[in-house]
Amino acid sequence: MDGVSFRLDVSGLQAALTRLNRLGALEKHELMEGLGRLGQQQTRRRIEVEKTTPAGEAWKPTIEGRGALFVTSTHLWRSIDYAAGETETRWGSGWIAARVHQFGAVIKPVAGQALTFMVGGKQVFAKRVTIPARTYIGLSKANEEQMIRTAERFISMVTQ
């Protein structure tokens, strides 16, 4: 052939094409299941061990000076669950008090002039009580990196 030509040798691309074809058969639900389980484990570790927000900030102590109230109970830790689908995974808690811990709340008396409760063995009266947010759901930078590494390892194993 005279002039300039270009020849594409598809045989050199065969390995890449084979890997791409395997990606099409990737069990996405299996990947989402693994990432959901990982998110559940990361959140439970944050509650039980790290005791910080996903941003690494310490939770505000209770009025008794303890760490977060839910750390002394296992209700929240046990309630962390996940659900995986074909294209997404979610984790969190269905426990009724979970939202209060994540976002905080203001409690006001429904009947009567004041709330009454015990703190350190003493009865306390209050017109309202503010419970600060103690964020536990979310991804820290380290969590994000672990998620990415996990997904990359999964895809690498499937496409080999």
C-alpha positions in Angstrom: 0.0 0.0 0.0 1.4 3.4 -1.0 1.2 6.4 1.3 0.3 6.3 4.9 -1.7 3.5 6.5 -2.7 2.2 9.9 -3.5 -1.3 10.7 -5.4 -2.3 13.9 -4.5 -5.7 15.1 -7.5 -6.9 17.1 -5.6 -9.9 18.5 -3.6 -7.5 20.6 -6.8 -6.2 22.2 -8.2 -9.7 22.9 -7.2 -9.8 26.6 -8.8 -6.4 27.2 -12.0 -7.3 25.2 -12.2 -10.5 27.3 -12.0 -8.6 30.5 -14.6 -6.1 29.3 -17.0 -8.9 28.3 -16.6 -10.4 31.8 -17.6 -7.0 33.3 -20.8 -7.2 31.4 -21.6 -10.5 33.3 -20.5 -8.9 36.6 -22.8 -9.9 39.5 -23.5 -6.4 40.6 -25.8 -7.5 43.4 -22.9 -9.5 44.9 -20.7 -6.4 44.9 -23.5 -4.3 46.5 -24.0 -7.0 49.1 -20.3 -6.9 50.0 -20.3 -3.1 50.2 -23.4 -3.1 52.3 -21.9 -5.5 54.8 -18.7 -3.4 54.8 -20.8 -0.2 55.5 -22.6 -2.0 58.4 -19.2 -3.1 59.9 -17.7 0.4 59.6 -20.7 1.9 61.3 -20.7 -0.6 64.1 -17.0 0.0 64.6 -17.7 3.7 64.8 -20.3 3.2 67.5 -18.4 0.7 69.5 -14.7 1.6 69.1 -14.1 5.0 67.4 -17.0 6.9 69.2 -16.7 9.8 66.6 -18.6 11.2 63.7 -17.7 10.1 60.2 -15.7 13.4 60.1 -13.6 12.3 63.1 -15.2 14.7 65.7 -15.8 13.3 69.2 -19.5 13.0 70.1 -20.8 15.5 72.6 -21.1 13.9 76.1 -24.4 13.5 77.9 -25.3 15.9 80.7 -23.9 13.3 83.1 -20.6 13.6 81.4 -20.6 10.2 79.8 -19.9 9.5 76.2 -23.0 9.2 74.0 -25.8 7.4 75.7 -26.2 4.8 73.0 -22.6 3.7 73.6 -23.7 2.2 77.0 -26.5 0.3 75.3 -26.3 -2.1 72.5 -29.7 -1.2 70.9 -28.2 1.1 68.2 -25.2 -1.2 67.5 -27.5 -4.2 67.0 -30.0 -2.3 64.9 -27.4 -1.4 62.2 -28.4 -3.3 59.1 -28.1 -3.1 55.3 -30.1 -3.8 52.2 -28.5 -4.4 48.8 -30.0 -4.2 45.4 -28.6 -4.5 41.9 -27.3 -0.9 41.7 -27.2 0.4 45.2 -26.8 -0.6 48.8 -28.0 1.2 51.9 -27.3 0.8 55.6 -28.7 2.4 58.7 -31.0 1.7 61.6 -34.7 1.1 61.9 -34.6 1.6 65.7 -37.0 4.3 66.8 -34.3 6.3 68.7 -31.7 6.1 65.9 -32.9 9.3 64.2 -32.5 11.2 67.4 -28.9 10.2 67.8 -28.1 10.9 64.1 -29.8 14.3 63.9 -30.4 15.4 67.5 -33.8 16.5 68.9 -35.6 18.9 71.2 -38.0 17.3 73.7 -40.8 19.4 75.2 -43.5 18.4 77.6 -46.7 17.2 76.0 -48.8 17.6 79.1 -47.7 19.8 82.0 -45.3 22.7 82.4 -42.0 20.8 82.6 -40.2 17.5 81.9 -39.0 15.6 84.9 -36.1 13.1 85.0 -33.2 11.9 87.1 -29.6 13.0 86.6 -26.9 11.7 88.9 -29.5 10.6 91.4 -31.2 14.0 91.5 -34.6 15.0 90.1 -34.4 17.6 87.4 -37.2 19.8 85.9 -36.8 21.4 82.5 -39.1 23.2 80.0 -37.2 21.5 77.2 -34.2 19.2 76.6 -31.9 19.5 73.6 -30.3 16.3 72.6 -27.3 17.1 70.3 -26.7 15.2 67.1 -24.2 12.4 67.4 -23.8 11.5 63.8 -22.8 7.9 63.3 -24.0 7.1 59.8 -21.8 8.3 57.0 -18.4 7.6 55.4 -15.1 8.9 56.7 -12.3 9.4 54.2 -10.8 6.1 55.4 -14.2 4.4 55.0 -14.5 5.7 51.4 -11.0 4.5 50.5 -11.8 1.0 52.0 -15.0 0.9 49.9 -13.2 1.8 46.7 -10.4 -0.8 47.4 -13.0 -3.4 48.1 -14.9 -2.7 44.8 -11.6 -2.6 42.8 -10.6 -6.0 44.3 -14.0 -7.5 43.5 -13.9 -6.3 39.9 -10.3 -7.4 39.5 -11.1 -10.9 40.7 -14.2 -11.2 38.4 -12.4 -9.9 35.3 -9.2 -12.0 35.5 
